[in-house]
């Protein structure tokens, strides 16, 4: 099949080349030049652009109708509603502008295609036009930027003191979550302390780290409660992306970044809304960080406070994870030992007798 495709493409190129050669010969026989552009050529091109414009707008309509609902999944955080509003306002501004500019584009291509004896009007400058297309976009874009910065600042400014703290630690190609203990303070960490047991480089001497809890594979957050995420990276720049919560933040080696948000829809509720009983929220990496970047994800479970408390209570603390295993007391059954000794002795006697 691949060879057939290659053969077809080559054959098509040769056919086009021969067609152009025929056109050159035909023009030469008529005493003309194939490179001469006639008024009919210009008119045909203009009509073709009108047909293309109609198909172009229909394709736009078809894509919006069939795929518009897939632009963004349903928002599952408080600030996500504001983010979606900003997106909708931007689209309501962009879409009419898109239609207006392209309608004028196709119209002017048709109306002003080149005709013999036609001369373009020299138009050098208009202060009024300059003011219109400078001032109006400036006002619109400034308003959108101010609105966007306000929404962004809501989740990136320091979180309230009582906000639950979770560290998301990125490395090629996985995520690890660390929950602050009862003091709601994460223990200190340094890349110099990373070893086989302590993969996050947590300072074992820091008392605040003793009751931190480390989870892998998935992490849970309670619905309706503010969660403060602190991001770190071991190796390269990653990007923590949680699409349903409208949250994304770069994870940069050597520095800490953060954002916080309030989840509003549990995983169970979203499964009902989507009609997908296998639906899961996901934490993704949105920076191309290497060969297995596509597989760098972690499941997020949003649940009630009671369910979260039960889940987190079953996880070991950092102190418990690094503690050496307790020695196992050996118990000796003297009767069993004696029986085994008798079996060994009798077996030895039999072997010796057979040798002799």
ChimeraX attribute file (.defattr): number of C-alpha atoms within 10 A of each C-alpha:
attribute: neighborCount
match mode: 1-to-1
recipient: residues
	/A:1	6
	/A:2	7
	/A:3	8
	/A:4	9
	/A:5	10
	/A:6	11
	/A:7	11
	/A:8	12
	/A:9	12
	/A:10	11
	/A:11	12
	/A:12	12
	/A:13	11
	/A:14	12
	/A:15	12
	/A:16	11
	/A:17	11
	/A:18	12
	/A:19	12
	/A:20	13
	/A:21	13
	/A:22	12
	/A:23	13
	/A:24	15
	/A:25	15
	/A:26	14
	/A:27	15
	/A:28	12
	/A:29	10
	/A:30	8
	/A:31	9
	/A:32	12
	/A:33	14
	/A:34	14
	/A:35	8
	/A:36	9
	/A:37	10
	/A:38	11
	/A:39	13
	/A:40	11
	/A:41	12
	/A:42	17
	/A:43	18
	/A:44	13
	/A:45	15
	/A:46	21
	/A:47	16
	/A:48	13
	/A:49	18
	/A:50	18
	/A:51	12
	/A:52	13
	/A:53	17
	/A:54	12
	/A:55	12
	/A:56	14
	/A:57	14
	/A:58	12
	/A:59	12
	/A:60	10
	/A:61	13
	/A:62	12
	/A:63	11
	/A:64	13
	/A:65	10
	/A:66	9
	/A:67	10
	/A:68	11
	/A:69	10
	/A:70	9
	/A:71	8
	/A:72	12
	/A:73	12
	/A:74	19
	/A:75	19
	/A:76	23
	/A:77	21
	/A:78	17
	/A:79	22
	/A:80	22
	/A:81	16
	/A:82	18
	/A:83	20
	/A:84	15
	/A:85	12
	/A:86	17
	/A:87	14
	/A:88	12
	/A:89	12
	/A:90	14
	/A:91	13
	/A:92	11
	/A:93	11
	/A:94	12
	/A:95	10
	/A:96	11
	/A:97	12
	/A:98	11
	/A:99	12
	/A:100	11
	/A:101	11
	/A:102	15
	/A:103	15
	/A:104	11
	/A:105	14
	/A:106	19
	/A:107	15
	/A:108	12
	/A:109	17
	/A:110	19
	/A:111	11
	/A:112	13
	/A:113	16
	/A:114	19
	/A:115	12
	/A:116	7
	/A:117	5
	/A:118	9
	/A:119	8
	/A:120	7
	/A:121	6
	/A:122	6
	/A:123	6
	/A:124	5
	/A:125	8
	/A:126	8
	/A:127	7
	/A:128	9
	/A:129	10
	/A:130	10
	/A:131	10
	/A:132	11
	/A:133	10
	/A:134	11
	/A:135	11
	/A:136	11
	/A:137	11
	/A:138	12
	/A:139	11
	/A:140	12
	/A:141	12
	/A:142	12
	/A:143	11
	/A:144	16
	/A:145	13
	/A:146	11
	/A:147	14
	/A:148	15
	/A:149	10
	/A:150	12
	/A:151	17
	/A:152	16
	/A:153	11
	/A:154	14
	/A:155	17
	/A:156	16
	/A:157	11
	/A:158	12
	/A:159	19
	/A:160	11
	/A:161	9
	/A:162	11
	/A:163	16
	/A:164	21
	/A:165	21
	/A:166	26
	/A:167	20
	/A:168	20
	/A:169	19
	/A:170	26
	/A:171	18
	/A:172	18
	/A:173	16
	/A:174	17
	/A:175	23
	/A:176	18
	/A:177	23
	/A:178	23
	/A:179	26
	/A:180	22
	/A:181	20
	/A:182	11
	/A:183	10
	/A:184	17
	/A:185	16
	/A:186	24
	/A:187	21
	/A:188	14
	/A:189	16
	/A:190	12
	/A:191	15
	/A:192	10
	/A:193	14
	/A:194	15
	/A:195	11
	/A:196	8
	/A:197	9
	/A:198	15
	/A:199	12
	/A:200	23
	/A:201	17
	/A:202	22
	/A:203	19
	/A:204	17
	/A:205	10
	/A:206	12
	/A:207	13
	/A:208	18
	/A:209	23
	/A:210	21
	/A:211	21
	/A:212	25
	/A:213	22
	/A:214	20
	/A:215	16
	/A:216	12
	/A:217	12
	/A:218	16
	/A:219	24
	/A:220	19
	/A:221	23
	/A:222	22
	/A:223	21
	/A:224	18
	/A:225	16
	/A:226	21
	/A:227	21
	/A:228	23
	/A:229	24
	/A:230	20
	/A:231	24
	/A:232	25
	/A:233	24
	/A:234	20
	/A:235	14
	/A:236	17
	/A:237	20
	/A:238	29
	/A:239	22
	/A:240	24
	/A:241	19
	/A:242	19
	/A:243	18
	/A:244	18
	/A:245	25
	/A:246	21
	/A:247	19
	/A:248	17
	/A:249	19
	/A:250	19
	/A:251	27
	/A:252	18
	/A:253	17
	/A:254	12
	/A:255	9
	/A:256	13
	/A:257	15
	/A:258	21
	/A:259	20
	/A:260	23
	/A:261	24
	/A:262	21
	/A:263	23
	/A:264	21
	/A:265	23
	/A:266	19
	/A:267	21
	/A:268	16
	/A:269	14
	/A:270	18
	/A:271	16
	/A:272	11
	/A:273	13
	/A:274	12
	/A:275	10
	/A:276	11
	/A:277	13
	/A:278	9
	/A:279	14
	/A:280	17
	/A:281	20
	/A:282	18
	/A:283	24
	/A:284	22
	/A:285	27
	/A:286	19
	/A:287	16
	/A:288	13
	/A:289	18
	/A:290	12
	/A:291	9
	/A:292	11
	/A:293	17
	/A:294	14
	/A:295	12
	/A:296	19
	/A:297	20
	/A:298	21
	/A:299	16
	/A:300	17
	/A:301	19
	/A:302	25
	/A:303	21
	/A:304	17
	/A:305	14
	/A:306	9
	/A:307	13
	/A:308	17
	/A:309	14
	/A:310	10
	/A:311	12
	/A:312	17
	/A:313	10
	/A:314	8
	/A:315	14
	/A:316	15
	/A:317	21
	/A:318	21
	/A:319	15
	/A:320	14
	/A:321	15
	/A:322	13
	/A:323	8
	/A:324	8
	/A:325	8
	/A:326	6
	/A:327	6
	/A:328	6
	/A:329	6
	/A:330	5
	/A:331	6
	/A:332	8
	/A:333	7
	/A:334	9
	/A:335	9
	/A:336	10
	/A:337	11
	/A:338	11
	/A:339	11
	/A:340	11
	/A:341	12
	/A:342	12
	/A:343	11
	/A:344	11
	/A:345	11
	/A:346	10
	/A:347	12
	/A:348	12
	/A:349	11
	/A:350	10
	/A:351	10
	/A:352	9
	/A:353	9
	/A:354	8
	/A:355	7
	/A:356	5
